[in-house]
Amino acid sequence: MAIDPIGTGAGLALPTATSEVGGERFADALTRMLHDVNQDQLDAAQQAEAVLVTGKGSIHDAMLAMSRAEGSFRLLMEMRNRLVDGLNRLLQAQV
């Protein structure tokens, strides 16, 4: 009885670096998240400027925008910390 190599058997295929299994690529998701966090920061700055400089903005809206920007930034930093921790663990793993 012959054993087929991995990837040539009954419809099995190993994912490649360019395959998109289950949706968008990880790098694209990170890029999109960075853009969203940056946009939240810019929106919060615009809201604060509208309140402080022109006096035409709403303090409530400015505080909500700043809170949203802070939350998205904290989430991004936690993701970064976990990615760095995971990478460090992989590098310390003995083969």
N, C-alpha and C positions, 0 to 999 in steps of 0.2 A: 504494500500500500504506500503510495507516494504522498508526501506532504507538500502541499502548495505553499510557496512563499507568501508572506503577508502582502496584501495589496492586489493579489491576482485571483483570489478566491471569490466565491459567490457574491459578487457585487461589493466587496469590501474595498475601500480606498482610504489611504492615509491622508489626513488633511495636510495641505501644503501651506506655505507661508502666505500665498496669495488667495487661498480659498476663503470664502466667506460663509462659514457654517453658522447658521442661526442668526443672521442679521449683519449689522455693520461691524467692521473691523475694530479691534481694540484701540488702535492708534487713532482711528477716526472718532471713536467715542470720547477719547481723552481730549482730542483737539476741540471737539464740539463743547465739551464741558469747560475747558479753559476759556473758550470764547464766551460762553454763557456767564461764567464767573466775572470775567472782565466787563461784560455788558452790565451786570448787576452793580459793579463798582462805579462805572461811569454814570449809570442812572442815579445812584445814591448821591454822587457828587453834584450832578445837575440839580437834583431836588434840594440839596443843602444850599447850593448857590442861589437858587430861586428864593429860598426863605431868607437867607442872610443878607444877600446883596440887594436884590430887587424888592423884597418884601411881598412879592406876589404869590409865592407858593404856600402850600399848606404844611404846617409843622407836622401834623399827623402823617401826611403822605411822605414827608422827608424821613421821619423816624421809621416808618414801615420799610422804605427803600433801604435805609441803612441797616436795619435788622436783617432784611433779606440778603443784602450783600455780605454781611458778617457771617450769616449761616452758611451761605454757599462757599465762602472762603474757608471757613473752618472744615467743612466737608472735604474740600479739595486738599487741604493740608493733612487731614486724616488719611485720605487715600494715598497721598505721597508718602507719609510715614509708614503705612502698611506695605507699600510697594518696596520701599527701601529696606524695611525689615525682612521682607520675604527674599529679596535679593541677597542680603547679608547672610541669611540662613542657608541659601543655596550655595553661596561661595564658601561657607564654613563646613558644608557637608563633606564627609569623607567618602571617597569612591572606593 
